């Protein structure tokens, strides 16, 4: 029987390997992992791609500074990303490197296809270039003679170059954005791209001759391809292009930082249009992180190391903070005070305490066995309220996660967690003389925690698994969202396990 599950393809950008991973890389990747895990919960066939961008002038320069061959340099840095993703529980299905043969083949074929269309031609480039951003700039785009994006000095370039007829695709791109309002999100970023397109596009230089670390232009190897023509193609490479398509192209979501929006929302769709290939369904550009109100920079010594944060404060705690602190799409500020505050109040006090007290009471009053509830003893203002909130949560949560509104999705979940804690206090089962009512309270707490484990699992997979183990439940929940979020799924008679606190308070 053919597999009728819906395919879902999500990507992070591929990360430059001229430096170590920082909080921005972790943010994008945790967000992509969360939507991938949610879609698996919903029963989709998920393909989640991340990887590394290993070509370009700044790689060559970084390797030269380190005094090693460029391939040795990139080979030494790539494991840092793979190890961090393993530590952060990132569930990617593929990890692509632009130095892989499969990728070189894909980029070469894309170039040949676009060239055969008449959209690549030989000319001469004379203008400004920002090496750190790998971006070509005009005089009017410079800010005080420097790169408008990173503020660093630019180089004047004059060299023979192949050009892509980007100017040809301004109008088709505007029409596509108009016809597909969800193509670029958030809305402010879509407006930014529309405004840029309306100013008119210049043809784009897509090759370089002043360095050699890159993929050679077919038929003219003294040129190497512009790093963005090379890098963006990775999303196609991983789907099997040019030999075939594994069923996942076009991508459902490219999740990126706002600094690389133009490459993904203008260059990439234009290359694809030229090649006659479908465009991704959505490009979502999230904000940047400052640190204690200041821009992150090596010179200030305030670059946040995600390895260190995860080791010190916990992996799930770090994942939760990243998606809970600010709405996805706007800038956020990282501070240890805020991180510790979230851990102590929302994770330890709200969720961890709820699990701990519930299991302790089931252990004390029912010898660790989840009791049979008696719904005839339900109280409308207490049990009725709890069941109503759990009844409306699947739609509230799903609509927000689907829109990458992780902040609001978690807010809705935590409102229910607080309500369940309030239910314990109002019910005061330790004072309850009626055994049937006491059984109801204990069952409802266990059932509420079972359902909550589903909602938190995309963001905090380890915590969800520990919760389910504590409740004596199976850990396999893929494809089970609709069933597992319905009230009444917990079978009485399950034995709970007393456990150590999920989130020890941090002094």
C-alpha positions in Angstrom: 0.0 0.0 0.0 1.4 3.4 -0.9 2.4 5.8 1.9 -0.3 8.5 2.0 1.2 10.6 4.8 1.9 14.2 3.9 5.5 15.1 3.2 7.0 18.0 5.0 10.5 19.5 4.3 12.1 22.1 6.6 15.6 23.5 6.4 18.0 25.7 8.4 20.5 27.7 6.5 23.8 25.9 6.0 26.2 27.5 8.5 29.6 29.1 7.6 32.4 27.1 9.0 34.9 30.0 9.4 33.9 30.2 13.1 32.4 28.3 16.0 28.6 27.9 16.5 26.9 30.6 18.6 23.4 31.2 20.0 22.1 32.4 16.6 22.9 29.1 15.0 21.3 27.2 17.9 18.2 29.4 17.7 17.5 28.7 14.1 18.2 25.0 14.5 16.1 24.5 17.6 13.2 26.2 15.9 13.5 24.0 12.8 13.8 20.9 15.1 10.7 22.0 16.9 8.5 22.3 13.8 10.0 19.0 12.5 9.1 17.2 15.7 5.6 18.7 15.8 5.0 17.6 12.2 6.2 14.0 13.0 3.7 14.1 15.9 1.0 15.0 13.4 1.9 12.0 11.3 3.9 13.7 8.5 6.8 12.2 6.6 9.4 14.8 7.7 12.7 15.7 6.0 14.7 18.0 8.1 18.0 19.4 6.6 20.9 21.3 8.1 24.5 21.4 7.2 27.6 23.5 6.5 28.6 26.1 3.9 32.3 25.5 3.2 33.3 27.5 0.2 34.1 31.1 -0.5 36.8 33.7 0.0 36.5 34.0 3.7 37.0 30.3 4.2 40.2 30.5 2.1 41.3 33.5 4.2 40.5 31.8 7.5 42.4 28.7 6.5 45.4 30.8 5.4 45.4 32.6 8.8 45.4 29.2 10.5 48.2 28.1 8.3 46.5 24.9 7.1 45.0 23.7 3.7 41.4 24.9 3.3 39.9 21.4 3.2 41.7 20.5 6.5 40.4 23.7 8.0 36.8 23.0 7.2 37.1 19.3 8.1 38.3 20.4 11.6 35.3 22.8 12.2 32.4 20.8 10.8 32.4 18.4 13.8 31.7 21.3 16.1 28.3 21.7 14.5 27.5 18.0 14.4 28.4 17.6 18.1 26.4 20.6 19.1 23.3 19.4 17.2 23.7 16.0 18.9 23.9 17.7 22.3 20.9 19.8 21.7 18.8 16.8 20.5 18.4 18.1 17.0 16.6 15.4 14.9 17.8 16.3 11.4 17.4 13.7 8.8 20.4 14.8 6.7 23.5 16.9 7.2 24.9 18.4 4.0 28.3 19.8 3.3 29.0 21.9 0.2 32.3 20.1 -0.3 30.4 16.8 -1.0 30.4 15.4 -4.5 26.6 15.1 -4.5 26.4 18.9 -4.0 29.1 19.8 -6.6 27.1 17.7 -9.1 23.9 19.5 -8.2 25.3 23.0 -8.4 27.0 22.3 -11.7 23.8 21.0 -13.2 21.8 24.0 -11.9 24.4 26.3 -13.5 24.2 24.5 -16.8 20.4 24.6 -16.8 20.3 28.3 -16.1 23.1 29.0 -18.6 21.2 27.0 -21.3 18.2 29.3 -20.6 20.3 32.3 -21.6 20.3 33.7 -18.0 24.1 33.5 -17.4 26.5 35.6 -19.5 30.1 36.7 -19.3 30.9 40.3 -18.5 33.1 42.4 -16.1 32.3 43.3 -12.5 33.5 46.6 -11.0 32.0 47.6 -7.7 32.2 46.8 -4.0 32.3 43.5 -2.2 31.9 42.6 1.4 33.9 39.4 2.2 32.4 38.6 5.6 28.8 38.8 4.1 29.8 37.4 0.7 27.7 40.2 -0.8 28.1 42.4 -3.8 27.2 46.1 -3.2 26.7 49.3 -5.1 28.2 52.7 -4.0 24.7 53.8 -3.0 24.2 50.8 -0.8 27.3 51.5 1.3 26.8 53.1 4.7 29.7 55.5 5.5 31.7 53.7 3.0 31.2 50.3 4.7 28.9 47.3 4.4 25.4 48.3 5.5 24.8 44.9 7.0 27.9 44.2 9.1 29.5 47.6 9.2 32.9 46.3 8.1 35.2 47.6 5.3 34.4 46.5 1.7 36.8 45.8 -1.2 36.7 47.4 -4.6 36.5 44.6 -7.2 37.2 44.8 -10.9 37.4 41.4 -12.6 35.9 39.4 -15.4 32.7 37.7 -14.1 29.8 35.7 -15.2 26.4 37.4 -14.5 23.0 36.1 -13.8 20.1 38.0 -15.4 18.5 38.9 -12.0 16.9 42.0 -13.5 14.7 39.7 -15.6 13.0 38.2 -12.5 12.0 41.3 -10.5 8.4 41.5 -11.9 7.8 37.7 -11.8 9.0 37.7 -8.2 6.6 40.6 -7.3 3.7 38.7 -8.9 4.6 35.5 -7.0 4.8 37.4 -3.6 1.4 39.0 -4.4 -0.2 35.7 -5.3 1.4 33.9 -2.3 1.2 36.3 0.7 2.7 33.6 3.0 5.8 33.2 0.9 7.9 35.6 3.0 7.2 36.0 6.7 7.0 37.9 9.0 5.0 40.5 7.2 7.5 43.3 7.9 10.2 41.3 6.1 7.8 40.7 3.1 7.3 44.4 2.9 11.0 45.0 3.0 11.6 42.6 0.0 8.7 44.1 -2.0 10.1 47.6 -1.5 13.5 46.4 -2.6 12.1 44.7 -5.7 10.2 47.8 -6.7 13.4 49.7 -6.9 14.5 47.4 -9.7 17.1 44.6 -9.7 20.6 44.7 -11.3 22.1 41.6 -12.9 24.1 39.6 -10.3 27.8 38.7 -10.5 27.9 34.9 -10.0 31.6 34.0 -10.4 35.0 35.1 -9.0 38.5 34.7 -10.4 40.6 36.2 -7.5 40.5 33.0 -5.3 40.1 29.3 -6.0 38.2 27.8 -3.1 34.9 27.0 -4.6 33.1 25.0 -7.3 34.5 25.7 -10.8 32.3 27.1 -13.5 31.5 24.4 -16.0 33.7 24.9 -19.1 35.7 27.8 -17.6 37.5 26.5 -14.5 39.5 29.8 -13.8 36.2 31.0 -12.5 34.6 29.7 -9.3 30.9 30.1 -8.7 29.7 32.8 -6.4 29.3 31.3 -2.9 25.5 32.1 -2.7 24.8 30.3 -6.0 26.6 27.4 -4.6 25.2 27.5 -1.0 21.5 28.0 -1.8 21.5 25.0 -4.1 22.1 22.7 -1.0 18.3 22.6 -0.4 17.9 21.0 -3.8 20.9 18.7 -3.5 19.5 17.0 -0.4 16.3 16.0 -2.3 18.3 14.1 -4.9 18.7 16.8 -7.6 19.7 16.4 -10.4 19.2 12.6 -10.5 15.7 12.8 -9.1 13.4 14.1 -6.4 12.9 12.2 -3.1 9.4 13.7 -3.0 10.2 16.6 -0.7 10.9 19.4 -3.1 9.7 22.2 -2.9 10.6 22.9 0.7 7.8 23.8 3.0 9.8 26.2 5.1 13.3 27.7 4.9 14.0 29.0 8.4 16.7 31.7 8.3 18.1 34.7 10.1 17.0 38.1 8.9 20.5 39.0 7.7 20.3 36.5 4.8 16.7 37.2 3.8 17.5 38.9 0.5 19.5 35.9 -0.7 16.7 33.5 0.1 13.7 35.7 -1.0 15.2 37.2 -4.2 18.3 35.3 -5.5 17.1 31.8 -4.7 13.6 32.0 -6.2 15.1 33.8 -9.2 17.6 31.0 -9.8 14.8 28.4 -9.4 12.5 30.3 -11.8 15.2 30.4 -14.4 15.8 26.6 -14.0 12.0 25.9 -14.3 11.9 24.5 -10.8 9.1 25.0 -8.1 9.7 27.7 -5.5 9.8 26.9 -1.7 6.5 27.5 -0.1 7.8 29.8 2.7 10.9 31.7 3.8 10.7 32.7 7.4 13.3 35.2 8.7 13.7 35.4 12.5 15.3 38.1 14.5 18.8 38.5 16.1 19.9 38.0 19.7 21.6 40.7 21.7 23.3 39.9 25.0 22.3 42.0 28.0 21.1 44.7 25.6 24.4 44.7 23.6 25.1 43.4 20.1 27.1 40.2 20.2 30.7 40.5 19.1 34.0 38.8 19.7 35.7 42.1 20.6 33.2 42.6 23.4 33.7 39.0 24.5 29.9 38.5 24.9 29.3 35.8 22.3 27.0 33.2 23.9 28.4 29.6 23.6 25.4 27.3 23.3 27.6 24.3 24.4 28.4 26.1 27.7 24.8 27.2 28.3 23.4 23.7 27.6 26.1 22.1 29.9 25.5 24.5 32.7 21.7 25.0 32.7 20.4 21.9 30.8 19.6 21.2 27.2 15.8 21.3 27.5 16.0 24.4 29.6 18.1 26.2 26.9 15.7 25.0 24.1 12.7 26.2 26.1 14.2 29.6 26.8 15.1 30.2 23.1 11.5 29.7 22.0 9.8 31.2 25.0 11.7 34.4 25.7 10.5 36.4 22.6 8.1 35.8 19.7 9.8 34.1 16.8 10.5 36.8 14.1 11.5 39.7 16.4 14.8 40.4 18.0 15.5 39.0 21.5 17.9 39.7 24.4 19.8 36.9 26.1 20.7 37.3 29.7 21.5 34.7 32.4 19.1 36.5 34.7 16.2 35.9 32.3 17.3 32.3 31.6 17.5 31.4 35.3 14.1 33.2 35.9 12.4 31.1 33.3 13.9 27.9 34.6 13.0 28.6 38.2 9.5 30.0 37.7 8.1 28.2 34.7 10.0 25.0 34.5 10.8 24.2 38.2 7.8 25.9 39.9 5.1 25.4 37.3 5.8 22.2 35.4 8.4 20.3 37.6 6.4 21.0 40.8 3.2 19.8 39.1 4.7 16.5 38.1 6.4 16.0 41.5 3.4 16.7 43.7 1.0 14.7 41.5 3.2 11.6 41.6 3.8 12.0 45.3 0.0 12.2 46.0 -0.7 9.1 43.8 2.0 7.3 45.6 0.7 8.4 49.0 -3.0 7.9 48.6 -3.2 5.1 46.0 0.0 3.2 46.4 1.4 4.6 43.1 -1.5 3.3 41.0 -3.5 5.8 38.9 -7.1 5.3 40.2 -10.4 4.8 38.3 -12.2 8.2 38.0 -15.8 8.7 38.8 -17.1 11.4 36.5 -20.4 11.6 38.4 -18.4 13.3 41.1 -17.0 16.0 38.7 -17.4 19.6 39.9 -18.2 21.9 37.1 -16.1 24.8 38.4 -13.1 22.6 38.9 -13.0 19.4 36.8 -15.2 21.0 34.2 -12.9 24.0 33.8 -9.8 21.7 33.5 -11.4 19.5 30.8 -12.7 22.6 28.9 -9.1 24.0 28.7 -7.7 20.7 27.5 -10.5 20.5 25.0 -9.6 23.8 23.3 -5.8 23.4 23.6 -5.2 21.2 20.5 -6.5 23.9 18.1 -4.9 26.8 19.9 -1.5 25.1 20.0 -1.5 23.7 16.5 -2.5 27.0 14.9 0.4 28.7 16.6 3.0 26.1 16.0 2.0 25.8 12.3 2.6 29.6 12.1 6.0 29.3 13.9 4.6 31.2 16.8 6.4 29.1 19.4 6.2 31.8 22.0 2.4 32.0 21.9 2.0 28.2 21.7 4.1 27.8 24.8 2.1 30.6 26.5 -1.1 28.6 25.9 0.4 25.4 27.3 1.7 27.2 30.4 -1.7 28.8 31.0 -3.1 25.2 31.3 -0.2 24.1 33.5 -0.9 26.9 35.9 -4.6 26.1 35.8 -3.8 22.5 36.7 -1.6 23.7 39.6 -4.5 25.9 40.8 -6.8 22.9 40.5 -4.7 21.0 43.0 -4.7 23.9 45.4 -8.5 24.4 45.1 -9.2 20.7 45.4 -6.8 20.1 48.3 -7.0 16.3 47.8 -5.0 15.8 51.1 -8.1 17.2 52.9 -10.7 15.4 50.8 -12.9 13.0 52.7 -14.7 11.7 49.6 -12.6 8.8 48.2 -14.3 9.1 44.7 -13.5 12.8 44.5 -10.0 12.1 45.6 -9.6 9.5 42.9 -10.9 12.0 40.3 -8.4 14.6 41.4 -5.5 12.1 41.2 -6.6 10.7 37.8 -7.1 14.2 36.3 -3.6 15.2 37.4 -2.0 12.2 35.8 -4.1 12.6 32.7 -3.3 16.3 32.4 0.4 15.5 32.7 0.1 12.8 30.1 -1.4 15.2 27.6 1.0 18.0 28.5 3.9 15.7 27.7 2.7 15.7 24.1 2.6 19.5 23.9 6.0 20.0 25.3 7.7 17.2 23.4 8.6 19.3 20.2 10.4 21.9 22.4 11.6 19.7 25.3 11.9 16.1 24.1 13.9 14.8 27.0 11.5 16.3 29.5 8.5 14.8 27.7 10.1 11.4 27.7 10.9 11.6 31.4 7.3 12.7 32.2 5.9 9.7 30.3 8.3 7.3 32.0 7.3 8.7 35.4 3.6 8.1 34.4 4.5 4.5 33.3 3.8 5.3 29.6 5.3 4.3 26.3 7.7 6.9 24.8 6.7 6.5 21.2 4.3 9.3 20.3 5.1 9.9 16.6 1.9 10.3 14.6 -0.2 10.3 17.8 -0.9 14.0 18.3 -4.7 13.9 17.6 -5.3 10.8 19.6 -2.9 11.6 22.5 -4.3 15.1 23.1 -7.8 13.8 23.7 -9.0 13.7 27.3 -9.5 10.3 28.8 -6.6 8.4 27.1 -4.8 7.4 30.3 -5.8 3.9 31.4 -6.4 3.6 35.2 -4.2 1.0 36.9 -0.9 2.4 35.5 1.8 2.5 38.1 3.7 5.8 38.4 7.3 6.1 39.4 8.7 8.5 41.9 11.4 10.6 40.4 14.0 13.3 41.1 13.0 16.9 40.4 12.9 17.5 36.6 14.2 21.0 37.0 16.3 21.6 40.1 16.0 25.3 41.1 19.0 27.4 40.4 20.3 29.7 43.1 
